């Protein structure tokens, strides 16, 4: 499986607490504009997120975002 979970961080993440779970089993991350992302899960659920990528933990299937204002 190659999908990842998307987390929103509020402080520096650690191994036990990567942040608030935003969307599970994400298959597609598509930029829609400056700091605007469309996320699609393997179940077809779509969400948009305004933020920037903080880090990716590919072995753990985690992508961490920081929220931003438009």
PDB file of N, CA, C and O in Angstrom:
ATOM      1  N   UNK A   1       0.839  -1.186   0.000  1.00  0.00           N
ATOM      2  CA  UNK A   1       0.000   0.000   0.000  1.00  0.00           C
ATOM      3  C   UNK A   1       0.877   1.239   0.000  1.00  0.00           C
ATOM      4  O   UNK A   1       1.888   1.300   0.699  1.00  0.00           O
ATOM      5  N   UNK A   2       0.483   2.213  -0.781  1.00  0.00           N
ATOM      6  CA  UNK A   2       1.300   3.414  -0.926  1.00  0.00           C
ATOM      7  C   UNK A   2       0.622   4.675  -0.422  1.00  0.00           C
ATOM      8  O   UNK A   2       1.208   5.755  -0.500  1.00  0.00           O
ATOM      9  N   UNK A   3      -0.595   4.571   0.090  1.00  0.00           N
ATOM     10  CA  UNK A   3      -1.288   5.762   0.554  1.00  0.00           C
ATOM     11  C   UNK A   3      -0.710   6.221   1.894  1.00  0.00           C
ATOM     12  O   UNK A   3      -0.007   5.480   2.582  1.00  0.00           O
ATOM     13  N   UNK A   4      -1.031   7.468   2.238  1.00  0.00           N
ATOM     14  CA  UNK A   4      -0.526   8.059   3.475  1.00  0.00           C
ATOM     15  C   UNK A   4      -1.662   8.780   4.189  1.00  0.00           C
ATOM     16  O   UNK A   4      -2.660   9.154   3.573  1.00  0.00           O
ATOM     17  N   UNK A   5      -1.500   8.967   5.483  1.00  0.00           N
ATOM     18  CA  UNK A   5      -2.434   9.760   6.268  1.00  0.00           C
ATOM     19  C   UNK A   5      -1.916  11.188   6.335  1.00  0.00           C
ATOM     20  O   UNK A   5      -0.711  11.421   6.434  1.00  0.00           O
ATOM     21  N   UNK A   6      -2.845  12.145   6.281  1.00  0.00           N
ATOM     22  CA  UNK A   6      -2.486  13.560   6.360  1.00  0.00           C
ATOM     23  C   UNK A   6      -2.771  14.045   7.782  1.00  0.00           C
ATOM     24  O   UNK A   6      -3.852  13.823   8.328  1.00  0.00           O
ATOM     25  N   UNK A   7      -1.777  14.712   8.363  1.00  0.00           N
ATOM     26  CA  UNK A   7      -1.904  15.266   9.708  1.00  0.00           C
ATOM     27  C   UNK A   7      -1.674  16.773   9.666  1.00  0.00           C
ATOM     28  O   UNK A   7      -0.879  17.273   8.871  1.00  0.00           O
ATOM     29  N   UNK A   8      -2.389  17.489  10.543  1.00  0.00           N
ATOM     30  CA  UNK A   8      -2.178  18.926  10.734  1.00  0.00           C
ATOM     31  C   UNK A   8      -1.400  19.091  12.032  1.00  0.00           C
ATOM     32  O   UNK A   8      -1.813  18.599  13.082  1.00  0.00           O
ATOM     33  N   UNK A   9      -0.275  19.785  11.951  1.00  0.00           N
ATOM     34  CA  UNK A   9       0.541  19.968  13.159  1.00  0.00           C
ATOM     35  C   UNK A   9       0.280  21.348  13.751  1.00  0.00           C
ATOM     36  O   UNK A   9       0.037  22.316  13.030  1.00  0.00           O
ATOM     37  N   UNK A  10       0.337  21.417  15.078  1.00  0.00           N
ATOM     38  CA  UNK A  10       0.202  22.671  15.801  1.00  0.00           C
ATOM     39  C   UNK A  10       1.490  23.047  16.514  1.00  0.00           C
ATOM     40  O   UNK A  10       1.704  24.209  16.857  1.00  0.00           O
ATOM     41  N   UNK A  11       2.337  22.068  16.732  1.00  0.00           N
ATOM     42  CA  UNK A  11       3.653  22.281  17.336  1.00  0.00           C
ATOM     43  C   UNK A  11       4.594  21.288  16.680  1.00  0.00           C
ATOM     44  O   UNK A  11       4.209  20.608  15.729  1.00  0.00           O
ATOM     45  N   UNK A  12       5.793  21.196  17.162  1.00  0.00           N
ATOM     46  CA  UNK A  12       6.754  20.266  16.568  1.00  0.00           C
ATOM     47  C   UNK A  12       6.288  18.831  16.825  1.00  0.00           C
ATOM     48  O   UNK A  12       6.138  18.433  17.980  1.00  0.00           O
ATOM     49  N   UNK A  13       6.060  18.054  15.770  1.00  0.00           N
ATOM     50  CA  UNK A  13       5.564  16.689  15.949  1.00  0.00           C
ATOM     51  C   UNK A  13       6.646  15.771  16.504  1.00  0.00           C
ATOM     52  O   UNK A  13       7.842  16.024  16.358  1.00  0.00           O
ATOM     53  N   UNK A  14       6.191  14.697  17.146  1.00  0.00           N
ATOM     54  CA  UNK A  14       7.129  13.663  17.577  1.00  0.00           C
ATOM     55  C   UNK A  14       6.601  12.313  17.097  1.00  0.00           C
ATOM     56  O   UNK A  14       5.533  12.242  16.489  1.00  0.00           O
ATOM     57  N   UNK A  15       7.342  11.253  17.367  1.00  0.00           N
ATOM     58  CA  UNK A  15       6.977   9.931  16.858  1.00  0.00           C
ATOM     59  C   UNK A  15       5.648   9.437  17.414  1.00  0.00           C
ATOM     60  O   UNK A  15       4.926   8.716  16.725  1.00  0.00           O
ATOM     61  N   UNK A  16       5.315   9.806  18.636  1.00  0.00           N
ATOM     62  CA  UNK A  16       4.077   9.332  19.252  1.00  0.00           C
ATOM     63  C   UNK A  16       2.882  10.187  18.885  1.00  0.00           C
ATOM     64  O   UNK A  16       1.753   9.697  18.907  1.00  0.00           O
ATOM     65  N   UNK A  17       3.094  11.447  18.548  1.00  0.00           N
ATOM     66  CA  UNK A  17       1.987  12.351  18.234  1.00  0.00           C
ATOM     67  C   UNK A  17       2.345  13.191  17.010  1.00  0.00           C
ATOM     68  O   UNK A  17       2.916  14.273  17.148  1.00  0.00           O
ATOM     69  N   UNK A  18       2.010  12.697  15.803  1.00  0.00           N
ATOM     70  CA  UNK A  18       2.357  13.457  14.599  1.00  0.00           C
ATOM     71  C   UNK A  18       1.483  14.693  14.406  1.00  0.00           C
ATOM     72  O   UNK A  18       1.854  15.584  13.643  1.00  0.00           O
ATOM     73  N   UNK A  19       0.341  14.771  15.072  1.00  0.00           N
ATOM     74  CA  UNK A  19      -0.566  15.901  14.919  1.00  0.00           C
ATOM     75  C   UNK A  19      -2.000  15.424  14.814  1.00  0.00           C
ATOM     76  O   UNK A  19      -2.301  14.266  15.101  1.00  0.00           O
ATOM     77  N   UNK A  20      -2.892  16.329  14.399  1.00  0.00           N
ATOM     78  CA  UNK A  20      -4.322  16.016  14.269  1.00  0.00           C
ATOM     79  C   UNK A  20      -4.569  15.340  12.921  1.00  0.00           C
ATOM     80  O   UNK A  20      -4.208  15.881  11.876  1.00  0.00           O
ATOM     81  N   UNK A  21      -5.176  14.177  12.945  1.00  0.00           N
ATOM     82  CA  UNK A  21      -5.483  13.456  11.710  1.00  0.00           C
ATOM     83  C   UNK A  21      -6.487  14.255  10.894  1.00  0.00           C
ATOM     84  O   UNK A  21      -7.549  14.618  11.399  1.00  0.00           O
ATOM     85  N   UNK A  22      -6.159  14.533   9.631  1.00  0.00           N
ATOM     86  CA  UNK A  22      -7.022  15.317   8.741  1.00  0.00           C
ATOM     87  C   UNK A  22      -7.743  14.425   7.743  1.00  0.00           C
ATOM     88  O   UNK A  22      -8.943  14.587   7.520  1.00  0.00           O
ATOM     89  N   UNK A  23      -7.019  13.479   7.138  1.00  0.00           N
ATOM     90  CA  UNK A  23      -7.614  12.573   6.160  1.00  0.00           C
ATOM     91  C   UNK A  23      -6.768  11.305   6.087  1.00  0.00           C
ATOM     92  O   UNK A  23      -5.539  11.360   6.022  1.00  0.00           O
ATOM     93  N   UNK A  24      -7.454  10.160   6.099  1.00  0.00           N
ATOM     94  CA  UNK A  24      -6.768   8.867   6.055  1.00  0.00           C
ATOM     95  C   UNK A  24      -6.668   8.332   4.632  1.00  0.00           C
ATOM     96  O   UNK A  24      -7.478   8.667   3.768  1.00  0.00           O
ATOM     97  N   UNK A  25      -5.673   7.505   4.409  1.00  0.00           N
ATOM     98  CA  UNK A  25      -5.507   6.738   3.168  1.00  0.00           C
ATOM     99  C   UNK A  25      -5.539   7.622   1.919  1.00  0.00           C
ATOM    100  O   UNK A  25      -6.261   7.339   0.963  1.00  0.00           O
ATOM    101  N   UNK A  26      -4.754   8.685   1.941  1.00  0.00           N
ATOM    102  CA  UNK A  26      -4.710   9.618   0.816  1.00  0.00           C
ATOM    103  C   UNK A  26      -3.868   9.030  -0.308  1.00  0.00           C
ATOM    104  O   UNK A  26      -2.746   8.562  -0.110  1.00  0.00           O
ATOM    105  N   UNK A  27      -4.458   9.075  -1.491  1.00  0.00           N
ATOM    106  CA  UNK A  27      -3.808   8.547  -2.690  1.00  0.00           C
ATOM    107  C   UNK A  27      -3.292   9.666  -3.579  1.00  0.00           C
ATOM    108  O   UNK A  27      -2.261   9.511  -4.234  1.00  0.00           O
ATOM    109  N   UNK A  28      -4.009  10.809  -3.610  1.00  0.00           N
ATOM    110  CA  UNK A  28      -3.619  11.915  -4.489  1.00  0.00           C
ATOM    111  C   UNK A  28      -3.546  13.220  -3.708  1.00  0.00           C
ATOM    112  O   UNK A  28      -4.416  13.531  -2.894  1.00  0.00           O
ATOM    113  N   UNK A  29      -2.483  13.977  -3.978  1.00  0.00           N
ATOM    114  CA  UNK A  29      -2.313  15.330  -3.450  1.00  0.00           C
ATOM    115  C   UNK A  29      -2.048  16.212  -4.658  1.00  0.00           C
ATOM    116  O   UNK A  29      -1.019  16.079  -5.321  1.00  0.00           O
ATOM    117  N   UNK A  30      -2.989  17.118  -4.944  1.00  0.00           N
ATOM    118  CA  UNK A  30      -2.898  17.945  -6.143  1.00  0.00           C
ATOM    119  C   UNK A  30      -2.875  19.416  -5.728  1.00  0.00           C
ATOM    120  O   UNK A  30      -3.785  19.866  -5.032  1.00  0.00           O
ATOM    121  N   UNK A  31      -1.854  20.178  -6.140  1.00  0.00           N
ATOM    122  CA  UNK A  31      -1.855  21.612  -5.840  1.00  0.00           C
ATOM    123  C   UNK A  31      -2.931  22.314  -6.659  1.00  0.00           C
ATOM    124  O   UNK A  31      -3.043  22.101  -7.867  1.00  0.00           O
ATOM    125  N   UNK A  32      -3.722  23.156  -5.991  1.00  0.00           N
ATOM    126  CA  UNK A  32      -4.802  23.890  -6.647  1.00  0.00           C
ATOM    127  C   UNK A  32      -4.500  25.388  -6.723  1.00  0.00           C
ATOM    128  O   UNK A  32      -5.279  26.143  -7.305  1.00  0.00           O
ATOM    129  N   UNK A  33      -3.414  25.812  -6.160  1.00  0.00           N
ATOM    130  CA  UNK A  33      -3.026  27.215  -6.112  1.00  0.00           C
ATOM    131  C   UNK A  33      -1.941  27.356  -5.064  1.00  0.00           C
ATOM    132  O   UNK A  33      -1.447  26.369  -4.519  1.00  0.00           O
ATOM    133  N   UNK A  34      -1.586  28.582  -4.795  1.00  0.00           N
ATOM    134  CA  UNK A  34      -0.532  28.808  -3.811  1.00  0.00           C
ATOM    135  C   UNK A  34      -1.011  28.367  -2.426  1.00  0.00           C
ATOM    136  O   UNK A  34      -1.945  28.948  -1.874  1.00  0.00           O
ATOM    137  N   UNK A  35      -0.377  27.350  -1.876  1.00  0.00           N
ATOM    138  CA  UNK A  35      -0.683  26.797  -0.557  1.00  0.00           C
ATOM    139  C   UNK A  35      -2.087  26.203  -0.446  1.00  0.00           C
ATOM    140  O   UNK A  35      -2.612  26.073   0.660  1.00  0.00           O
ATOM    141  N   UNK A  36      -2.701  25.843  -1.570  1.00  0.00           N
ATOM    142  CA  UNK A  36      -4.013  25.205  -1.585  1.00  0.00           C
ATOM    143  C   UNK A  36      -3.873  23.828  -2.219  1.00  0.00           C
ATOM    144  O   UNK A  36      -3.341  23.696  -3.322  1.00  0.00           O
ATOM    145  N   UNK A  37      -4.350  22.801  -1.518  1.00  0.00           N
ATOM    146  CA  UNK A  37      -4.174  21.419  -1.947  1.00  0.00           C
ATOM    147  C   UNK A  37      -5.514  20.700  -1.983  1.00  0.00           C
ATOM    148  O   UNK A  37      -6.356  20.897  -1.107  1.00  0.00           O
ATOM    149  N   UNK A  38      -5.709  19.867  -2.997  1.00  0.00           N
ATOM    150  CA  UNK A  38      -6.860  18.965  -3.055  1.00  0.00           C
ATOM    151  C   UNK A  38      -6.354  17.565  -2.740  1.00  0.00           C
ATOM    152  O   UNK A  38      -5.460  17.051  -3.412  1.00  0.00           O
ATOM    153  N   UNK A  39      -6.933  16.954  -1.716  1.00  0.00           N
ATOM    154  CA  UNK A  39      -6.527  15.637  -1.252  1.00  0.00           C
ATOM    155  C   UNK A  39      -7.640  14.648  -1.557  1.00  0.00           C
ATOM    156  O   UNK A  39      -8.812  14.939  -1.316  1.00  0.00           O
ATOM    157  N   UNK A  40      -7.288  13.480  -2.084  1.00  0.00           N
ATOM    158  CA  UNK A  40      -8.266  12.449  -2.399  1.00  0.00           C
ATOM    159  C   UNK A  40      -7.816  11.132  -1.786  1.00  0.00           C
ATOM    160  O   UNK A  40      -6.681  10.696  -1.980  1.00  0.00           O
ATOM    161  N   UNK A  41      -8.721  10.505  -1.043  1.00  0.00           N
ATOM    162  CA  UNK A  41      -8.396   9.221  -0.418  1.00  0.00           C
ATOM    163  C   UNK A  41      -8.701   8.081  -1.378  1.00  0.00           C
ATOM    164  O   UNK A  41      -9.335   8.272  -2.416  1.00  0.00           O
ATOM    165  N   UNK A  42      -8.238   6.891  -1.009  1.00  0.00           N
ATOM    166  CA  UNK A  42      -8.516   5.718  -1.838  1.00  0.00           C
ATOM    167  C   UNK A  42      -9.996   5.362  -1.821  1.00  0.00           C
ATOM    168  O   UNK A  42     -10.445   4.561  -2.641  1.00  0.00           O
ATOM    169  N   UNK A  43     -10.764   5.945  -0.899  1.00  0.00           N
ATOM    170  CA  UNK A  43     -12.203   5.709  -0.805  1.00  0.00           C
ATOM    171  C   UNK A  43     -13.009   6.747  -1.583  1.00  0.00           C
ATOM    172  O   UNK A  43     -14.239   6.703  -1.586  1.00  0.00           O
ATOM    173  N   UNK A  44     -12.317   7.685  -2.247  1.00  0.00           N
ATOM    174  CA  UNK A  44     -12.976   8.711  -3.037  1.00  0.00           C
ATOM    175  C   UNK A  44     -13.329   9.973  -2.265  1.00  0.00           C
ATOM    176  O   UNK A  44     -13.873  10.912  -2.846  1.00  0.00           O
ATOM    177  N   UNK A  45     -13.035  10.019  -0.970  1.00  0.00           N
ATOM    178  CA  UNK A  45     -13.302  11.217  -0.178  1.00  0.00           C
ATOM    179  C   UNK A  45     -12.317  12.310  -0.574  1.00  0.00           C
ATOM    180  O   UNK A  45     -11.118  12.060  -0.695  1.00  0.00           O
ATOM    181  N   UNK A  46     -12.833  13.538  -0.777  1.00  0.00           N
ATOM    182  CA  UNK A  46     -11.975  14.661  -1.152  1.00  0.00           C
ATOM    183  C   UNK A  46     -12.095  15.771  -0.120  1.00  0.00           C
ATOM    184  O   UNK A  46     -13.181  16.049   0.390  1.00  0.00           O
ATOM    185  N   UNK A  47     -10.973  16.396   0.177  1.00  0.00           N
ATOM    186  CA  UNK A  47     -10.924  17.562   1.052  1.00  0.00           C
ATOM    187  C   UNK A  47      -9.919  18.533   0.469  1.00  0.00           C
ATOM    188  O   UNK A  47      -8.990  18.137  -0.234  1.00  0.00           O
ATOM    189  N   UNK A  48     -10.114  19.813   0.767  1.00  0.00           N
ATOM    190  CA  UNK A  48      -9.113  20.813   0.409  1.00  0.00           C
ATOM    191  C   UNK A  48      -8.465  21.308   1.698  1.00  0.00           C
ATOM    192  O   UNK A  48      -9.067  21.302   2.771  1.00  0.00           O
ATOM    193  N   UNK A  49      -7.228  21.732   1.550  1.00  0.00           N
ATOM    194  CA  UNK A  49      -6.439  22.168   2.698  1.00  0.00           C
ATOM    195  C   UNK A  49      -5.605  23.368   2.280  1.00  0.00           C
ATOM    196  O   UNK A  49      -4.956  23.357   1.233  1.00  0.00           O
ATOM    197  N   UNK A  50      -5.631  24.406   3.116  1.00  0.00           N
ATOM    198  CA  UNK A  50      -4.771  25.568   2.909  1.00  0.00           C
ATOM    199  C   UNK A  50      -3.610  25.418   3.877  1.00  0.00           C
ATOM    200  O   UNK A  50      -3.801  25.453   5.092  1.00  0.00           O
ATOM    201  N   UNK A  51      -2.417  25.253   3.344  1.00  0.00           N
ATOM    202  CA  UNK A  51      -1.252  25.068   4.187  1.00  0.00           C
ATOM    203  C   UNK A  51      -0.029  24.727   3.374  1.00  0.00           C
ATOM    204  O   UNK A  51      -0.034  24.793   2.145  1.00  0.00           O
ATOM    205  N   UNK A  52       1.007  24.364   4.078  1.00  0.00           N
ATOM    206  CA  UNK A  52       2.233  23.943   3.402  1.00  0.00           C
ATOM    207  C   UNK A  52       2.716  22.644   4.037  1.00  0.00           C
ATOM    208  O   UNK A  52       2.440  22.355   5.201  1.00  0.00           O
ATOM    209  N   UNK A  53       3.432  21.885   3.250  1.00  0.00           N
ATOM    210  CA  UNK A  53       3.955  20.625   3.750  1.00  0.00           C
ATOM    211  C   UNK A  53       5.093  20.912   4.730  1.00  0.00           C
ATOM    212  O   UNK A  53       6.052  21.607   4.394  1.00  0.00           O
ATOM    213  N   UNK A  54       4.979  20.379   5.922  1.00  0.00           N
ATOM    214  CA  UNK A  54       6.018  20.515   6.939  1.00  0.00           C
ATOM    215  C   UNK A  54       7.064  19.423   6.753  1.00  0.00           C
ATOM    216  O   UNK A  54       8.264  19.693   6.725  1.00  0.00           O
ATOM    217  N   UNK A  55       6.588  18.180   6.624  1.00  0.00           N
ATOM    218  CA  UNK A  55       7.502  17.052   6.441  1.00  0.00           C
ATOM    219  C   UNK A  55       6.709  15.836   5.978  1.00  0.00           C
ATOM    220  O   UNK A  55       5.482  15.787   6.071  1.00  0.00           O
ATOM    221  N   UNK A  56       7.463  14.850   5.472  1.00  0.00           N
ATOM    222  CA  UNK A  56       6.868  13.592   5.050  1.00  0.00           C
ATOM    223  C   UNK A  56       7.625  12.460   5.717  1.00  0.00           C
ATOM    224  O   UNK A  56       8.856  12.451   5.748  1.00  0.00           O
ATOM    225  N   UNK A  57       6.886  11.516   6.243  1.00  0.00           N
ATOM    226  CA  UNK A  57       7.449  10.312   6.857  1.00  0.00           C
ATOM    227  C   UNK A  57       6.921   9.138   6.045  1.00  0.00           C
ATOM    228  O   UNK A  57       5.914   8.528   6.403  1.00  0.00           O
ATOM    229  N   UNK A  58       7.590   8.835   4.980  1.00  0.00           N
ATOM    230  CA  UNK A  58       7.068   7.881   4.018  1.00  0.00           C
ATOM    231  C   UNK A  58       7.028   6.455   4.549  1.00  0.00           C
ATOM    232  O   UNK A  58       6.113   5.707   4.203  1.00  0.00           O
ATOM    233  N   UNK A  59       7.975   6.058   5.364  1.00  0.00           N
ATOM    234  CA  UNK A  59       7.955   4.719   5.938  1.00  0.00           C
ATOM    235  C   UNK A  59       6.741   4.560   6.862  1.00  0.00           C
ATOM    236  O   UNK A  59       6.138   3.489   6.924  1.00  0.00           O
ATOM    237  N   UNK A  60       6.389   5.638   7.580  1.00  0.00           N
ATOM    238  CA  UNK A  60       5.229   5.615   8.477  1.00  0.00           C
ATOM    239  C   UNK A  60       3.934   5.993   7.756  1.00  0.00           C
ATOM    240  O   UNK A  60       2.868   5.986   8.372  1.00  0.00           O
ATOM    241  N   UNK A  61       4.006   6.323   6.462  1.00  0.00           N
ATOM    242  CA  UNK A  61       2.835   6.718   5.663  1.00  0.00           C
ATOM    243  C   UNK A  61       2.167   7.961   6.246  1.00  0.00           C
ATOM    244  O   UNK A  61       0.945   8.006   6.387  1.00  0.00           O
ATOM    245  N   UNK A  62       2.972   8.966   6.585  1.00  0.00           N
ATOM    246  CA  UNK A  62       2.461  10.202   7.172  1.00  0.00           C
ATOM    247  C   UNK A  62       2.975  11.406   6.385  1.00  0.00           C
ATOM    248  O   UNK A  62       4.154  11.480   6.037  1.00  0.00           O
ATOM    249  N   UNK A  63       2.070  12.345   6.111  1.00  0.00           N
ATOM    250  CA  UNK A  63       2.439  13.628   5.535  1.00  0.00           C
ATOM    251  C   UNK A  63       1.901  14.694   6.481  1.00  0.00           C
ATOM    252  O   UNK A  63       0.706  14.732   6.771  1.00  0.00           O
ATOM    253  N   UNK A  64       2.788  15.552   6.957  1.00  0.00           N
ATOM    254  CA  UNK A  64       2.427  16.551   7.949  1.00  0.00           C
ATOM    255  C   UNK A  64       2.352  17.926   7.299  1.00  0.00           C
ATOM    256  O   UNK A  64       3.279  18.354   6.611  1.00  0.00           O
ATOM    257  N   UNK A  65       1.231  18.612   7.527  1.00  0.00           N
ATOM    258  CA  UNK A  65       0.996  19.944   6.988  1.00  0.00           C
ATOM    259  C   UNK A  65       0.906  20.958   8.114  1.00  0.00           C
ATOM    260  O   UNK A  65       0.478  20.640   9.224  1.00  0.00           O
ATOM    261  N   UNK A  66       1.315  22.186   7.812  1.00  0.00           N
ATOM    262  CA  UNK A  66       1.067  23.334   8.679  1.00  0.00           C
ATOM    263  C   UNK A  66      -0.040  24.146   8.027  1.00  0.00           C
ATOM    264  O   UNK A  66       0.052  24.470   6.843  1.00  0.00           O
ATOM    265  N   UNK A  67      -1.086  24.480   8.778  1.00  0.00           N
ATOM    266  CA  UNK A  67      -2.168  25.311   8.232  1.00  0.00           C
ATOM    267  C   UNK A  67      -1.657  26.721   7.993  1.00  0.00           C
ATOM    268  O   UNK A  67      -0.761  27.200   8.689  1.00  0.00           O
ATOM    269  N   UNK A  68      -2.239  27.377   6.999  1.00  0.00           N
ATOM    270  CA  UNK A  68      -1.880  28.753   6.677  1.00  0.00           C
ATOM    271  C   UNK A  68      -3.158  29.530   6.396  1.00  0.00           C
ATOM    272  O   UNK A  68      -4.197  28.948   6.086  1.00  0.00           O
ATOM    273  N   UNK A  69      -3.072  30.824   6.505  1.00  0.00           N
ATOM    274  CA  UNK A  69      -4.176  31.715   6.146  1.00  0.00           C
ATOM    275  C   UNK A  69      -4.101  32.044   4.675  1.00  0.00           C
ATOM    276  O   UNK A  69      -3.010  32.107   4.108  1.00  0.00           O
ATOM    277  N   UNK A  70      -5.233  32.252   4.053  1.00  0.00           N
ATOM    278  CA  UNK A  70      -5.238  32.626   2.616  1.00  0.00           C
ATOM    279  C   UNK A  70      -4.898  34.088   2.480  1.00  0.00           C
ATOM    280  O   UNK A  70      -4.847  34.609   1.366  1.00  0.00           O
TER     281      UNK A  70
END
